[in-house]
């Protein structure tokens, strides 16, 4: 799955590149959602994705802010799957180190 603003010039390219790379190695993108860095919208969308795709294996987000919000929901729901952000903000780097 991927989160991000598809029509944004930079974020749209991140999504396009991620999809190409993931599909090239056989990873199926089951859904995409165009949510910006709005925590409540991202969390609500993640809950819906988990409901519709409970066997999801990972998440790609165009920003680390979205990644952090996705991680909150995954932890609440008991999921331990990879989440990829794209910015390298301190909070996400700390989670990677853990």
C-alpha positions in Angstrom: 0.0 0.0 0.0 1.1 3.5 -0.4 0.2 6.9 1.2 0.9 10.2 -0.4 -0.3 13.0 -2.6 -0.2 11.5 -6.0 -0.6 14.8 -7.9 2.3 16.6 -6.0 5.3 16.9 -8.3 7.8 15.3 -5.9 5.6 13.0 -3.9 3.9 11.7 -7.1 7.4 10.7 -8.4 8.2 9.0 -5.1 5.0 6.9 -5.5 5.7 6.1 -9.1 9.3 5.0 -8.4 8.2 2.9 -5.4 5.5 1.1 -7.4 7.9 0.4 -10.2 10.6 -0.9 -7.8 8.2 -3.0 -5.7 6.4 -4.5 -8.7 9.7 -5.3 -10.4 10.6 -7.6 -7.5 7.2 -9.2 -7.3 5.6 -7.2 -4.6 1.9 -6.4 -5.3 0.6 -3.0 -4.4 -2.9 -3.7 -3.1 -4.1 -0.2 -2.5 -3.1 3.5 -2.7 -4.5 6.4 -0.8 -3.9 10.1 -1.4 -3.5 11.5 2.1 -1.3 14.4 3.0 0.4 14.8 6.4 -3.0 15.0 8.2 -2.7 12.5 11.1 -6.4 11.8 11.6 -7.0 11.1 7.9 -3.9 8.9 7.6 -4.9 6.9 10.7 -8.5 6.5 9.5 -7.3 5.4 6.1 -4.8 2.9 7.6 -7.6 1.4 9.8 -9.7 0.9 6.7 -6.9 -0.6 4.7 -6.2 -3.1 7.5 -9.9 -4.0 7.6 -10.0 -4.6 3.8 -6.5 -6.2 3.5 -5.8 -7.8 6.9 -2.9 -9.8 5.3 -1.0 -6.7 4.2 2.8 -7.2 4.4 4.1 -3.6 4.5 3.4 0.0 3.9 5.2 2.7 1.8 4.5 6.4 2.6 5.8 9.4 0.8 6.7 11.2 4.0 8.0 10.1 7.4 5.1 12.0 9.0 2.7 9.7 7.3 4.9 6.7 8.2 4.8 7.6 11.9 1.0 7.8 11.8 0.8 4.5 10.0 3.0 2.9 12.6 0.7 4.1 15.4 -2.2 2.3 13.9 -0.2 -0.8 13.1 1.0 -1.0 16.7 -2.5 -0.5 18.0 -3.8 -3.3 15.8 -0.9 -5.7 16.7 0.8 -5.6 13.3 4.6 -5.9 13.0 5.3 -5.1 9.4 7.8 -2.9 7.6 6.8 0.8 7.0 8.9 2.9 4.6 9.0 6.7 4.8 11.1 8.8 2.6 12.5 11.8 4.5 14.8 10.5 7.3 13.3 12.6 10.1 14.8 12.0 13.6 11.7 10.3 15.0 11.6 7.7 12.3 15.4 7.1 12.4 15.0 6.4 16.2 12.4 3.8 15.5 14.6 2.1 12.9 17.4 2.0 15.4 15.1 0.2 18.0 
